[in-house]
Amino acid sequence: MIREEIHWYRTAPGPPDCERLQGDVRADVVIVGAGLTGLRTAIDLAEAGTDTIVIDVERIGFGASGRSGGQCNPIWRATPDELRSKFGQDQGDRLIQATLTAADDLFDDISRYQIACDAEQNGWIQAAHTSKARKNLERLQATWAAEGADISVMSKSETHVGVGSAAYDFALHHPKGGFVQPLGLTRGFAKTAQAAGARLFEQTPATGIDRQGNNWRVATPSGTITCDTVIMTTNAYTDDLWPNLRQTMLPMYSIVLATAPLSKAQRATVLPGRKTIADSRLAIYFARYDADNRLIFGCVGSNEKVGTLGGHRRLRNGLNHVFPQLSGIGIECTWAGRNGVTPDMIPRMHEPAPGVLAGVGFSGRGIAMTSVMGRCLARKVLGHANKELPFPISPITAMPLHGLSRRLVPLMAPAFSLRDRASVLWDNAGVGKQG
């Protein structure tokens, strides 16, 4: 039986020194959620002299920030024109510009704050699994390149060599992409925020938010925090703390495995440039190395138990399909995590009341875009106008039939896999076959 254990806890630097909140305290800002978004927000606020408290129901990095594949994939699935159409010319331009620098900004943060998170900015390969997906990627490349993004098209031979697999005949290369040890990054952000003056409390759930005159009060089981501003950065682990915030997104699950370390000969044939890869499947396959040359491979799961509805088989079959040369390699552990996915795959920034903000819904782009959101939330608190921010302020709008959709989430992974197999069969039958 393969051990279910989050691999990143085996290799991350030690956690920050945090306690539970005890008693009643005061702060300028309270951030609910000690993942990448909340902690990156806290860094900028604390550096600006704002008295900032961060609380979390669990340990620092418990959620997606400590469970993800750790890939920095810095381009949206939408084209720039689609972003402008959705948000308007000026707002779209701001989001596009923030996107173009998102990866470099993250790796610059890691360098500036000296965060030990095994960061490597070797590039990201975005691979097409069918000819239809190829056309979508070609359109994505052309439109983002026109905005100044450094994205190149990989030929069939370049794809085979760059991936180390004949599973894909076409891909895009994003040289700004890369990977991090996600729990190491989260803990590094936490320690940086503490060094700047922020106070962090673990195992301190927010049980209520209510108005107290000109202030807000955040209740916890062992005390309260009175503040001017509350920021919610709980993403897929959002509960009913604020009305309808949980209903703005669906929890989708990634299941991941870590192989035994690859030999030098194996590494020469599997992602030889140590790039990350993600493909165009609905039940997406993704992979990257860790610092000790294990391959981290993942796909879509049904819940936080990897084996649910064939999850172990889906992971192993995916690994064998993309990298058949690793057939029989040892699997050291598997784990799962929860992602917050919005209907259009774009994060949301909300201001449901004066002095209340939220940033959620990163839809598989969290390593790069949580930092963009964190800086955005901090700038909003520090007085920047909405027209200066990369993310627009949007109303909290519950997804239609959210309750039913949430109950159906476990079935999505096997359904997506069936659709992916059908699309490949259709493509192989000669309907627009890849060239």
C-alpha positions as CSV (number, residue, x, y, z in Angstrom):
1,M,0.0,0.0,0.0
2,I,1.4,3.4,-1.0
3,R,1.7,5.7,2.0
4,E,-0.6,8.8,1.9
5,E,1.5,11.6,3.2
6,I,2.1,15.2,2.0
7,H,5.6,15.0,0.5
8,W,6.4,18.7,1.1
9,Y,6.3,18.2,4.9
10,R,9.3,15.8,4.5
11,T,11.5,18.4,2.8
12,A,10.4,21.9,3.9
13,P,12.3,24.1,6.3
14,G,10.8,24.2,9.8
15,P,7.6,26.0,10.6
16,P,7.4,29.5,12.0
17,D,6.9,29.9,15.8
18,C,3.2,30.5,16.3
19,E,0.7,30.2,19.1
20,R,-3.1,30.1,19.5
21,L,-4.8,33.5,20.1
22,Q,-5.6,34.0,23.7
23,G,-7.7,36.9,25.0
24,D,-8.9,40.1,23.3
25,V,-6.5,42.1,21.2
26,R,-6.5,45.0,18.8
27,A,-4.9,45.4,15.3
28,D,-5.3,47.5,12.2
29,V,-5.9,44.6,9.9
30,V,-6.9,41.0,10.5
31,I,-6.3,38.4,7.8
32,V,-8.2,35.2,8.0
33,G,-6.3,32.5,6.2
34,A,-2.5,31.9,6.6
35,G,-1.8,30.6,3.1
36,L,0.2,32.2,0.3
37,T,-2.4,35.0,-0.4
38,G,-2.9,36.0,3.2
39,L,0.8,35.9,4.1
40,R,1.9,37.8,1.0
41,T,-0.7,40.5,1.9
42,A,0.7,40.6,5.5
43,I,4.2,41.2,4.3
44,D,3.4,44.4,2.4
45,L,1.1,45.6,5.2
46,A,3.6,45.0,7.9
47,E,6.4,46.5,5.9
48,A,4.2,49.7,5.6
49,G,3.8,49.9,9.4
50,T,0.3,48.5,9.5
51,D,-0.4,46.5,12.7
52,T,-1.4,43.2,11.1
53,I,-2.6,39.9,12.5
54,V,-3.0,36.7,10.5
55,I,-5.1,33.8,11.9
56,D,-5.7,30.3,10.6
57,V,-7.9,27.4,11.6
58,E,-5.1,25.0,11.2
59,R,-1.3,25.2,10.9
60,I,0.5,27.6,8.6
61,G,0.2,26.2,5.0
62,F,-2.3,23.5,5.9
63,G,-4.4,24.1,2.7
64,A,-3.5,24.3,-0.9
65,S,-0.4,26.4,-0.1
66,G,1.2,23.4,1.4
67,R,-0.3,20.7,-0.8
68,S,-0.1,21.9,-4.4
69,G,2.3,20.7,-7.1
70,G,4.2,23.9,-6.6
71,Q,4.2,24.9,-10.3
72,C,4.5,28.5,-11.3
73,N,2.2,28.7,-14.3
74,P,1.9,32.4,-15.0
75,I,-0.5,32.7,-17.9
76,W,-4.3,32.5,-17.7
77,R,-6.3,30.2,-19.9
78,A,-8.1,33.3,-21.3
79,T,-6.6,35.5,-24.0
80,P,-5.8,39.2,-23.4
81,D,-8.8,40.2,-25.6
82,E,-11.1,37.9,-23.6
83,L,-9.9,39.6,-20.4
84,R,-10.5,43.1,-21.9
85,S,-13.9,42.0,-23.1
86,K,-14.8,40.7,-19.6
87,F,-13.3,43.5,-17.5
88,G,-13.1,46.5,-19.8
89,Q,-10.1,48.0,-21.6
90,D,-8.4,49.7,-18.6
91,Q,-9.0,47.0,-16.1
92,G,-8.1,44.3,-18.6
93,D,-4.8,46.1,-19.4
94,R,-3.9,46.3,-15.7
95,L,-4.5,42.6,-15.2
96,I,-2.6,41.7,-18.4
97,Q,0.4,43.8,-17.2
98,A,0.4,42.2,-13.8
99,T,0.2,38.8,-15.4
100,L,3.2,39.5,-17.7
101,T,5.4,40.2,-14.6
102,A,3.8,37.7,-12.2
103,A,6.4,35.0,-12.4
104,D,9.5,37.3,-12.3
105,D,7.9,39.1,-9.3
106,L,7.5,35.9,-7.4
107,F,11.0,34.7,-8.0
108,D,12.3,38.2,-7.2
109,D,10.4,38.0,-3.9
110,I,12.0,34.6,-3.1
111,S,15.4,36.1,-3.8
112,R,14.8,39.4,-1.9
113,Y,13.5,37.7,1.2
114,Q,15.9,34.8,1.0
115,I,13.2,32.2,1.2
116,A,14.4,28.6,1.2
117,C,11.9,26.9,-1.1
118,D,14.0,25.0,-3.7
119,A,12.9,27.5,-6.4
120,E,13.9,26.9,-10.0
121,Q,12.8,29.2,-12.8
122,N,13.5,26.8,-15.7
123,G,10.3,27.3,-17.7
124,W,6.9,25.7,-18.1
125,I,5.8,23.5,-21.0
126,Q,2.1,23.7,-21.8
127,A,1.3,20.6,-23.9
128,A,-1.7,19.9,-26.2
129,H,-3.2,16.4,-26.0
130,T,-5.4,16.8,-29.1
131,S,-5.4,18.9,-32.3
132,K,-8.3,20.9,-30.9
133,A,-6.2,21.7,-27.8
134,R,-3.3,22.6,-30.1
135,K,-5.4,25.2,-31.9
136,N,-6.4,26.7,-28.6
137,L,-2.8,26.9,-27.5
138,E,-1.7,28.4,-30.8
139,R,-4.3,31.2,-30.3
140,L,-3.2,31.7,-26.7
141,Q,0.5,32.0,-27.8
142,A,-0.3,34.4,-30.6
143,T,-2.4,36.8,-28.5
144,W,-0.2,36.8,-25.4
145,A,3.0,37.2,-27.5
146,A,1.4,40.2,-29.1
147,E,1.2,41.7,-25.6
148,G,4.9,41.1,-25.0
149,A,4.8,37.7,-23.3
150,D,7.8,35.5,-23.9
151,I,6.1,32.3,-25.2
152,S,7.4,30.2,-27.9
153,V,5.9,27.3,-30.0
154,M,7.6,24.0,-29.7
155,S,7.7,21.7,-32.7
156,K,6.8,18.0,-32.6
157,S,10.5,17.0,-32.2
158,E,11.1,19.8,-29.7
159,T,8.1,18.7,-27.7
160,H,9.2,15.1,-27.7
161,V,12.7,16.0,-26.5
162,G,11.7,18.7,-24.1
163,V,9.0,16.6,-22.3
164,G,10.8,13.3,-22.7
165,S,7.6,11.8,-24.1
166,A,5.8,11.0,-27.3
167,A,2.5,11.6,-25.6
168,Y,2.4,15.2,-27.0
169,D,3.2,16.5,-30.5
170,F,2.8,20.2,-29.7
171,A,3.4,22.5,-26.8
172,L,4.1,26.0,-25.7
173,H,7.2,27.0,-23.8
174,H,6.9,29.7,-21.1
175,P,10.5,30.5,-20.0
176,K,9.3,32.6,-17.0
177,G,7.6,29.6,-15.4
178,G,9.1,27.3,-12.9
179,F,8.5,25.6,-9.6
180,V,8.9,25.9,-5.8
181,Q,8.6,23.8,-2.7
182,P,5.1,25.2,-1.9
183,L,5.2,24.6,1.9
184,G,8.7,26.1,2.0
185,L,7.4,29.2,0.2
186,T,4.5,29.5,2.5
187,R,6.6,29.1,5.7
188,G,9.1,31.5,4.2
189,F,6.4,34.1,3.6
190,A,5.2,33.5,7.2
191,K,8.6,34.1,8.7
192,T,9.1,37.2,6.5
193,A,5.8,38.6,7.7
194,Q,6.7,38.0,11.3
195,A,10.1,39.7,10.8
196,A,8.3,42.7,9.4
197,G,6.1,42.9,12.5
198,A,3.0,40.8,11.7
199,R,1.5,38.6,14.4
200,L,0.5,35.1,13.3
201,F,-1.8,32.7,15.2
202,E,-2.4,29.1,14.3
203,Q,-5.3,26.8,15.3
204,T,-7.4,29.9,15.7
205,P,-10.6,29.6,13.7
206,A,-12.6,32.7,13.0
207,T,-16.1,31.9,14.2
208,G,-17.8,35.2,13.4
209,I,-17.3,38.7,12.0
210,D,-19.5,41.5,13.3
211,R,-19.6,45.3,13.3
212,Q,-18.7,47.1,16.5
213,G,-19.3,50.8,16.0
214,N,-16.6,52.0,13.6
215,N,-14.6,48.8,14.0
216,W,-14.9,45.1,13.0
217,R,-14.6,42.3,15.6
218,V,-13.4,38.8,14.6
219,A,-14.5,36.2,17.1
220,T,-12.4,33.1,17.8
221,P,-13.0,30.3,20.4
222,S,-10.4,31.8,22.8
223,G,-10.5,35.5,22.2
224,T,-11.5,38.4,19.9
225,I,-9.7,40.7,17.6
226,T,-10.9,44.3,17.1
227,C,-9.7,45.9,13.9
228,D,-10.3,48.4,11.1
229,T,-10.2,45.9,8.2
230,V,-10.8,42.2,7.8
231,I,-9.4,40.3,4.8
232,M,-10.5,36.8,4.0
233,T,-8.0,34.7,2.1
234,T,-9.3,31.2,2.7
235,N,-9.8,30.1,-1.0
236,A,-11.1,26.6,-1.3
237,Y,-11.2,26.1,2.5
238,T,-13.7,29.0,2.8
239,D,-16.7,28.2,5.1
240,D,-19.8,30.3,5.9
241,L,-17.9,33.1,7.8
242,W,-19.2,35.6,5.3
243,P,-22.5,35.1,3.4
244,N,-22.2,33.4,0.0
245,L,-18.4,33.7,-0.2
246,R,-18.0,29.9,-0.3
247,Q,-20.6,29.7,-3.0
248,T,-18.6,31.8,-5.5
249,M,-16.3,28.9,-6.3
250,L,-16.2,25.1,-6.3
251,P,-13.7,23.0,-4.5
252,M,-11.7,20.9,-7.1
253,Y,-9.1,18.4,-6.0
254,S,-5.6,17.6,-7.2
255,I,-4.1,14.2,-6.4
256,V,-0.3,13.9,-6.5
257,L,2.4,11.3,-6.2
258,A,6.1,11.5,-5.5
259,T,8.3,8.9,-7.1
260,A,11.6,7.5,-5.9
261,P,14.5,9.7,-7.0
262,L,15.3,9.3,-10.7
263,S,18.7,8.2,-11.7
264,K,20.9,10.4,-13.9
265,A,20.0,8.2,-16.9
266,Q,16.3,8.5,-16.2
267,R,16.5,12.3,-15.7
268,A,18.1,12.6,-19.2
269,T,14.9,11.3,-20.7
270,V,12.2,12.8,-18.4
271,L,11.9,16.6,-18.5
272,P,15.6,16.9,-19.1
273,G,15.6,20.7,-18.7
274,R,13.9,20.4,-15.3
275,K,11.0,22.3,-16.7
276,T,7.5,21.9,-15.4
277,I,4.7,20.5,-17.6
278,A,0.9,20.7,-17.6
279,D,-1.3,19.5,-20.4
280,S,-4.6,20.4,-21.8
281,R,-6.8,17.6,-20.5
282,L,-9.8,18.4,-18.4
283,A,-8.4,15.9,-15.9
284,I,-5.1,17.7,-16.3
285,Y,-1.7,15.9,-16.0
286,F,1.1,17.9,-14.5
287,A,4.7,17.1,-13.5
288,R,7.9,18.6,-12.1
289,Y,11.0,17.6,-10.2
290,D,11.8,18.2,-6.5
291,A,15.2,19.2,-5.2
292,D,16.1,15.6,-4.7
293,N,15.2,14.5,-8.3
294,R,11.9,12.8,-7.4
295,L,9.3,13.3,-10.1
296,I,6.1,15.0,-8.7
297,F,3.2,13.9,-10.9
298,G,-0.5,14.8,-10.5
299,C,-3.9,14.9,-12.0
300,V,-7.5,15.7,-11.0
301,G,-9.0,13.8,-8.1
302,S,-12.4,13.4,-6.5
303,N,-11.8,14.4,-2.9
304,E,-9.0,14.6,-0.3
305,K,-8.6,10.8,-0.3
306,V,-6.3,10.0,-3.3
307,G,-7.9,6.6,-4.0
308,T,-11.5,7.7,-4.3
309,L,-13.2,6.6,-7.5
310,G,-10.1,5.2,-9.0
311,G,-7.7,8.0,-8.1
312,H,-4.6,5.7,-7.5
313,R,-5.2,4.0,-10.9
314,R,-5.7,7.4,-12.6
315,L,-2.4,8.7,-11.2
316,R,-0.4,5.6,-12.1
317,N,-2.0,5.3,-15.6
318,G,-1.2,9.0,-16.3
319,L,2.4,8.6,-15.2
320,N,2.8,5.5,-17.4
321,H,1.1,7.2,-20.3
322,V,3.2,10.3,-20.3
323,F,6.5,8.7,-19.1
324,P,6.4,5.0,-20.0
325,Q,10.2,4.8,-19.4
326,L,9.3,5.1,-15.7
327,S,7.1,2.1,-15.7
328,G,7.6,0.2,-12.4
329,I,9.4,3.1,-10.6
330,G,8.8,3.2,-6.9
331,I,6.1,5.6,-5.5
332,E,7.1,7.0,-2.1
333,C,3.9,8.7,-1.2
334,T,0.6,10.3,-2.5
335,W,-1.5,13.1,-1.3
336,A,-4.4,15.4,-2.2
337,G,-5.3,19.1,-2.0
338,R,-8.3,21.3,-2.6
339,N,-8.4,24.2,-5.1
340,G,-10.9,27.0,-5.3
341,V,-12.2,27.2,-8.9
342,T,-14.4,30.0,-10.2
343,P,-16.7,29.7,-13.3
344,D,-14.3,31.6,-15.6
345,M,-11.1,30.4,-13.9
346,I,-10.1,33.9,-12.8
347,P,-9.7,34.9,-9.1
348,R,-12.1,37.2,-7.4
349,M,-11.4,40.2,-5.2
350,H,-14.4,41.3,-3.2
351,E,-15.3,44.2,-0.9
352,P,-18.7,43.1,0.5
353,A,-18.7,45.9,3.1
354,P,-16.5,48.9,4.0
355,G,-13.5,47.5,5.7
356,V,-14.0,43.9,4.5
357,L,-12.1,42.4,1.6
358,A,-11.6,38.9,0.2
359,G,-9.3,37.4,-2.4
360,V,-10.2,33.8,-3.5
361,G,-10.6,31.5,-6.5
362,F,-7.1,30.9,-8.0
363,S,-8.2,28.0,-10.2
364,G,-4.9,26.2,-10.5
365,R,-2.7,29.4,-10.9
366,G,-2.1,29.9,-7.2
367,I,1.7,29.9,-7.0
368,A,2.1,33.0,-9.1
369,M,-1.3,34.7,-8.7
370,T,-1.6,34.5,-4.9
371,S,1.3,36.9,-4.8
372,V,-0.4,39.2,-7.3
373,M,-3.6,39.1,-5.2
374,G,-1.7,39.6,-2.0
375,R,0.0,42.8,-3.2
376,C,-3.3,43.9,-4.6
377,L,-5.2,43.5,-1.3
378,A,-2.4,45.3,0.6
379,R,-2.5,48.2,-1.9
380,K,-6.2,48.5,-1.4
381,V,-5.9,48.7,2.4
382,L,-3.1,51.2,2.0
383,G,-5.3,53.6,0.1
384,H,-4.8,52.9,-3.6
385,A,-7.8,53.6,-5.8
386,N,-9.6,50.7,-7.4
387,K,-8.5,51.9,-10.8
388,E,-4.9,51.3,-9.9
389,L,-5.4,47.6,-8.9
390,P,-4.8,44.6,-11.2
391,F,-7.9,42.7,-10.0
392,P,-11.3,44.4,-10.2
393,I,-13.5,44.6,-7.2
394,S,-16.5,42.3,-7.9
395,P,-19.7,41.6,-6.0
396,I,-20.1,38.3,-4.2
397,T,-22.3,36.3,-6.4
398,A,-23.2,32.7,-5.6
399,M,-22.8,30.2,-8.4
400,P,-26.2,28.9,-9.7
401,L,-27.0,25.4,-8.3
402,H,-23.9,25.6,-6.2
403,G,-25.1,23.0,-3.6
404,L,-25.9,20.5,-6.3
405,S,-22.6,21.2,-8.2
406,R,-20.6,20.8,-5.0
407,R,-22.2,17.4,-4.3
408,L,-21.3,16.3,-7.9
409,V,-17.6,17.3,-7.6
410,P,-16.4,13.8,-6.7
411,L,-17.8,12.5,-10.1
412,M,-16.0,15.2,-12.1
413,A,-12.6,13.5,-12.2
414,P,-13.8,10.2,-13.7
415,A,-16.2,12.1,-16.0
416,F,-13.3,14.4,-17.1
417,S,-11.1,11.4,-17.7
418,L,-13.8,9.7,-19.9
419,R,-14.1,12.9,-21.9
420,D,-10.4,13.1,-22.3
421,R,-10.1,9.5,-23.6
422,A,-13.0,10.1,-26.0
423,S,-11.3,13.3,-27.3
424,V,-8.0,11.4,-27.9
425,L,-9.9,8.6,-29.7
426,W,-11.7,11.1,-31.8
427,D,-8.4,12.8,-32.7
428,N,-6.7,9.5,-33.5
429,A,-9.6,8.6,-35.8
430,G,-8.3,11.3,-38.1
431,V,-10.7,14.2,-37.2
432,G,-8.1,17.1,-37.1
433,K,-5.3,14.8,-36.0
434,Q,-2.3,16.5,-34.6
435,G,0.6,17.1,-37.0
